[in-house]
Amino acid sequence: MIHGIIPALLTPLNEAGTAVNYVALRQLVEFHIQRGVTGFFVCGGSGEGLLLTSEERQAVLETVVAAVAGRVSVIAHVGALNTATAQHLAAHAASLKVDAVAAVPPFYFRVDDAALYDHYQLIADAAAGTPVYLYNIPAATGVEITAATMAKLINIPAVRGIKYTSANFYDMHNIIELAPGRLTVLSGSDEICIAGLAMGAHGAIGSTYNVMPATFAALYQAFRAGDIAEAQELQFRANRVIKVLLSVPLIAGLKVILSSWGYDCGGPRRPQRPITAAERAGLLDAVAAAGLEQLEADACERLAVQVAVRR
């Protein structure tokens, strides 16, 4: 089972968002490992996976797996608009011996339960024994994977977990109780990470962990140690930063911050827009005022890990 704090890893691109920056991607992997993360979620929404070509997604995953070199877990998001592409990506990910593959449910074209089951069974077959995680993010897909739905899907032996990005933690816990010890449930709502942990999540996958990896690693560590007050304080401090991050297009904003730290993440891929020069200046001022770098430095000290900002 995969535990801990897992960044939904950004995919560094050039400034126009048209080509992957593999040098920066390798640097970003190292940055996060130094700050205490336990894994990576690759080519998910934050990684712009659905906007990359299949060839780019494969190359990004190959780069991450090589850079990780077995030190932390790798979950490859293989979800796609059509099943065949998801199967192709799942087979490729399995060949790299990732720890799990994950996939959003079919979207745009609404399918019934039988088709949903078939979709995940075909992905599992292609993954050839690699654990399969579902990805519940109804705000983006319009599809809710409920405990009742999950109860059917766990009849697929390879289904071993779910990334659960919803605030319905009651239903999330119902999913955990379907198969204790078999299903890994990872919370996906950064601003209520501590709530997900309190309701039984085994860890968390998040977008803002790209700029606050040590903060959330320290939060997770404090929670598991029973220091709820410390975990709560870290959550509240992180939320001050998250509030600022949500004032601009999120992926573009995260890339701006990391680029200002020396990790050249470039711009987002269209149809997402890059942020303006005024937004960039305002964002950097606002996250400084919200205490982002001090928060990360404090968390690194708690974790006894090295602060790695490339000026």
C-alpha positions as CSV (number, residue, x, y, z in Angstrom):
1,M,0.0,0.0,0.0
2,I,1.2,3.5,-0.9
3,H,1.2,6.0,2.0
4,G,2.3,9.5,2.7
5,I,2.5,12.7,0.7
6,I,2.6,12.4,-3.1
7,P,2.8,15.5,-5.3
8,A,0.6,15.6,-8.4
9,L,3.8,16.3,-10.3
10,L,3.8,19.3,-12.6
11,T,5.2,18.7,-16.1
12,P,7.8,21.5,-16.9
13,L,7.3,22.9,-20.4
14,N,8.9,25.6,-22.4
15,E,7.5,29.1,-22.0
16,A,5.0,28.6,-24.8
17,G,3.8,25.3,-23.3
18,T,4.6,23.4,-26.5
19,A,7.5,21.1,-25.5
20,V,8.5,19.2,-22.3
21,N,11.6,20.4,-20.4
22,Y,13.1,17.1,-19.4
23,V,16.1,18.7,-17.6
24,A,13.8,20.7,-15.3
25,L,11.6,17.6,-14.8
26,R,14.6,15.6,-13.4
27,Q,15.5,18.6,-11.2
28,L,11.9,18.8,-9.9
29,V,11.9,15.1,-9.0
30,E,15.1,15.6,-6.9
31,F,13.7,18.7,-5.3
32,H,10.7,16.9,-4.0
33,I,12.6,13.8,-2.9
34,Q,14.9,16.0,-0.8
35,R,11.8,17.5,0.9
36,G,10.4,14.3,2.2
37,V,7.7,13.2,-0.3
38,T,6.9,9.4,-0.6
39,G,5.9,9.3,-4.2
40,F,4.8,11.0,-7.4
41,F,1.5,11.1,-9.3
42,V,2.6,11.5,-12.9
43,C,0.7,13.0,-15.8
44,G,-2.5,13.7,-13.8
45,G,-4.4,16.9,-14.1
46,S,-1.7,19.0,-12.5
47,G,0.8,17.3,-14.8
48,E,-1.4,18.3,-17.8
49,G,-1.5,14.7,-18.8
50,L,-4.7,15.0,-20.8
51,L,-3.1,17.8,-22.8
52,L,0.1,15.9,-23.6
53,T,0.4,13.5,-26.5
54,S,0.7,9.8,-25.7
55,E,4.4,10.0,-26.8
56,E,5.0,12.8,-24.4
57,R,3.2,11.1,-21.5
58,Q,5.4,8.0,-22.0
59,A,8.6,10.1,-22.2
60,V,7.6,12.0,-19.1
61,L,6.9,8.8,-17.2
62,E,10.2,7.2,-18.3
63,T,12.1,10.3,-17.2
64,V,10.4,10.3,-13.7
65,V,11.0,6.6,-13.2
66,A,14.7,6.9,-14.1
67,A,15.1,10.0,-11.9
68,V,13.3,8.3,-8.9
69,A,15.5,5.2,-9.2
70,G,13.3,3.3,-6.8
71,R,13.6,5.7,-4.0
72,V,9.9,6.6,-3.7
73,S,6.7,5.3,-5.3
74,V,5.5,6.2,-8.8
75,I,1.8,6.2,-9.7
76,A,1.3,6.7,-13.5
77,H,-2.0,8.4,-14.5
78,V,-3.1,6.7,-17.7
79,G,-6.6,8.0,-18.0
80,A,-7.8,9.1,-21.4
81,L,-10.9,10.0,-23.3
82,N,-10.9,6.6,-25.0
83,T,-10.1,3.1,-23.5
84,A,-7.6,2.1,-26.1
85,T,-5.3,5.0,-25.3
86,A,-5.6,4.3,-21.6
87,Q,-4.7,0.6,-22.3
88,H,-1.7,1.6,-24.3
89,L,-0.4,3.9,-21.6
90,A,-1.1,1.3,-18.9
91,A,0.9,-1.3,-20.7
92,H,3.8,1.1,-21.1
93,A,3.7,2.1,-17.4
94,A,3.6,-1.6,-16.4
95,S,6.7,-2.2,-18.5
96,L,8.5,0.4,-16.4
97,K,7.5,-1.4,-13.2
98,V,5.6,1.6,-11.7
99,D,4.0,1.0,-8.3
100,A,0.5,1.6,-9.7
101,V,-1.5,3.0,-12.6
102,A,-4.4,5.3,-12.1
103,A,-7.2,6.4,-14.4
104,V,-10.1,8.9,-14.3
105,P,-13.4,7.3,-15.3
106,P,-14.7,7.9,-18.8
107,F,-15.9,11.5,-19.2
108,Y,-17.8,13.5,-21.8
109,F,-19.4,10.3,-23.1
110,R,-21.5,9.1,-20.2
111,V,-21.4,5.3,-19.7
112,D,-23.4,2.9,-17.6
113,D,-22.0,0.7,-14.8
114,A,-21.4,-2.2,-17.2
115,A,-19.3,0.0,-19.5
116,L,-17.4,1.5,-16.6
117,Y,-16.5,-1.9,-15.3
118,D,-15.4,-3.0,-18.8
119,H,-13.2,0.1,-19.1
120,Y,-11.3,-0.6,-15.9
121,Q,-11.1,-4.3,-16.6
122,L,-9.4,-3.6,-19.9
123,I,-7.0,-1.2,-18.3
124,A,-6.2,-3.8,-15.6
125,D,-5.6,-6.4,-18.3
126,A,-3.2,-4.1,-20.1
127,A,-1.4,-3.2,-16.9
128,A,-0.6,-7.0,-16.5
129,G,-0.7,-7.3,-12.7
130,T,0.2,-3.7,-11.8
131,P,-2.2,-2.3,-9.2
132,V,-4.9,-0.1,-10.6
133,Y,-6.2,3.0,-8.8
134,L,-9.4,4.7,-9.7
135,Y,-9.4,8.5,-9.7
136,N,-12.5,10.2,-8.4
137,I,-12.6,13.9,-9.3
138,P,-16.2,14.7,-10.1
139,A,-15.6,18.5,-10.2
140,A,-13.5,17.8,-13.4
141,T,-15.1,14.8,-14.9
142,G,-18.8,15.1,-13.9
143,V,-18.6,11.4,-12.8
144,E,-18.8,10.4,-9.1
145,I,-17.2,7.1,-8.0
146,T,-19.2,6.3,-5.0
147,A,-18.7,3.5,-2.4
148,A,-21.6,1.7,-4.2
149,T,-19.8,2.0,-7.5
150,M,-16.4,1.0,-5.9
151,A,-18.1,-2.1,-4.4
152,K,-18.6,-3.4,-7.9
153,L,-15.3,-2.3,-9.3
154,I,-13.2,-4.1,-6.6
155,N,-14.4,-7.3,-8.1
156,I,-11.6,-6.6,-10.6
157,P,-8.6,-8.1,-8.7
158,A,-6.1,-5.5,-9.9
159,V,-8.2,-2.6,-8.4
160,R,-6.3,-1.8,-5.3
161,G,-7.0,1.9,-4.5
162,I,-8.4,5.3,-5.4
163,K,-7.3,8.9,-5.5
164,Y,-10.3,10.6,-3.9
165,T,-10.7,14.3,-4.8
166,S,-14.0,15.1,-3.2
167,A,-15.1,16.5,0.2
168,N,-17.5,13.7,0.9
169,F,-15.2,12.0,3.4
170,Y,-18.1,10.0,4.8
171,D,-18.3,8.1,1.4
172,M,-14.5,8.0,1.2
173,H,-14.5,6.1,4.5
174,N,-17.2,3.8,3.3
175,I,-14.8,3.0,0.4
176,I,-12.0,2.2,2.9
177,E,-14.3,-0.1,4.8
178,L,-15.1,-2.1,1.6
179,A,-11.8,-3.9,1.8
180,P,-9.6,-2.9,4.7
181,G,-5.9,-3.7,4.1
182,R,-6.5,-4.1,0.3
183,L,-7.6,-0.7,-0.8
184,T,-5.2,2.3,-0.6
185,V,-7.3,5.5,-0.4
186,L,-5.4,8.8,-1.1
187,S,-7.1,12.1,-0.4
188,G,-6.9,14.7,-3.2
189,S,-8.1,17.9,-1.6
190,D,-5.1,19.9,-0.4
191,E,-6.9,22.5,1.6
192,I,-8.5,19.7,3.8
193,C,-5.7,17.2,3.8
194,I,-5.9,16.8,7.5
195,A,-9.6,16.1,7.4
196,G,-9.0,13.3,4.8
197,L,-6.3,11.8,7.1
198,A,-8.7,12.0,10.1
199,M,-11.3,10.1,8.1
200,G,-8.9,7.3,7.3
201,A,-7.0,8.2,4.2
202,H,-3.7,6.5,3.9
203,G,-2.0,9.6,2.4
204,A,-2.7,12.4,0.0
205,I,-2.0,13.5,-3.6
206,G,-2.0,17.2,-4.3
207,S,-1.3,20.0,-6.7
208,T,0.0,22.5,-4.2
209,Y,2.4,20.0,-2.8
210,N,4.5,21.0,-5.8
211,V,5.5,24.2,-3.9
212,M,4.8,22.9,-0.3
213,P,6.2,19.3,-0.3
214,A,7.9,19.6,3.0
215,T,5.0,21.3,4.6
216,F,2.6,18.5,3.8
217,A,5.2,15.8,4.6
218,A,5.6,17.4,8.0
219,L,1.8,17.6,8.4
220,Y,1.5,13.9,7.6
221,Q,4.3,13.0,10.0
222,A,2.8,15.1,12.8
223,F,-0.7,13.5,12.2
224,R,0.7,10.0,12.3
225,A,2.6,10.8,15.5
226,G,-0.6,11.9,17.1
227,D,0.4,15.6,17.2
228,I,-2.9,16.9,15.9
229,A,-2.3,20.5,17.0
230,E,0.9,20.6,15.0
231,A,-0.7,19.1,11.9
232,Q,-3.6,21.5,12.2
233,E,-1.3,24.5,12.4
234,L,0.6,23.4,9.3
235,Q,-2.7,22.9,7.5
236,F,-3.9,26.4,8.4
237,R,-0.5,28.0,7.4
238,A,-0.6,26.1,4.1
239,N,-4.2,27.2,3.5
240,R,-3.1,30.9,3.6
241,V,-0.8,30.1,0.7
242,I,-3.5,28.0,-1.1
243,K,-5.9,31.0,-0.9
244,V,-3.3,33.1,-2.8
245,L,-2.6,30.3,-5.3
246,L,-6.3,30.1,-6.2
247,S,-6.4,33.8,-7.1
248,V,-4.7,32.9,-10.5
249,P,-4.8,29.9,-12.9
250,L,-3.4,27.3,-10.6
251,I,-1.0,25.3,-12.8
252,A,0.5,28.5,-14.3
253,G,0.9,30.0,-10.9
254,L,2.7,26.9,-9.5
255,K,5.0,27.0,-12.4
256,V,5.8,30.7,-11.9
257,I,6.7,30.0,-8.2
258,L,9.0,27.0,-9.0
259,S,10.6,28.9,-11.9
260,S,11.4,31.8,-9.4
261,W,13.1,29.2,-7.3
262,G,15.3,28.1,-10.2
263,Y,13.3,25.2,-11.5
264,D,12.4,26.3,-15.0
265,C,8.8,25.0,-15.4
266,G,7.8,27.4,-18.2
267,G,4.1,28.0,-19.0
268,P,1.0,25.8,-19.2
269,R,-0.3,24.1,-22.3
270,R,-3.2,25.7,-24.1
271,P,-6.2,26.0,-23.6
272,Q,-4.8,27.0,-20.3
273,R,-3.4,30.5,-20.4
274,P,-0.2,31.8,-19.0
275,I,-0.5,34.4,-16.3
276,T,0.3,38.0,-17.1
277,A,3.4,39.9,-16.0
278,A,1.2,41.8,-13.5
279,E,-0.3,38.6,-12.2
280,R,3.1,37.1,-11.8
281,A,4.5,40.0,-9.8
282,G,1.4,40.1,-7.7
283,L,1.5,36.3,-7.1
284,L,5.1,36.3,-6.0
285,D,4.5,39.2,-3.6
286,A,1.4,37.6,-2.2
287,V,2.9,34.1,-1.5
288,A,5.9,35.9,0.1
289,A,3.4,37.8,2.3
290,A,1.6,34.5,3.1
291,G,4.9,33.1,4.3
292,L,5.5,30.3,1.7
293,E,9.2,30.1,1.9
294,Q,9.4,30.4,5.7
295,L,6.7,27.7,6.0
296,E,8.7,25.4,3.8
297,A,11.9,26.2,5.6
298,D,10.3,25.5,9.0
299,A,8.9,22.2,7.7
300,C,12.3,21.2,6.3
301,E,13.8,21.8,9.7
302,R,11.1,19.7,11.3
303,L,11.9,16.9,8.8
304,A,15.6,17.4,9.1
305,V,15.9,17.7,5.3
306,Q,17.9,20.1,3.2
307,V,16.2,23.2,1.8
308,A,16.8,23.1,-2.0
309,V,16.0,26.4,-3.7
310,R,18.1,27.0,-6.8
311,R,18.7,30.8,-6.9
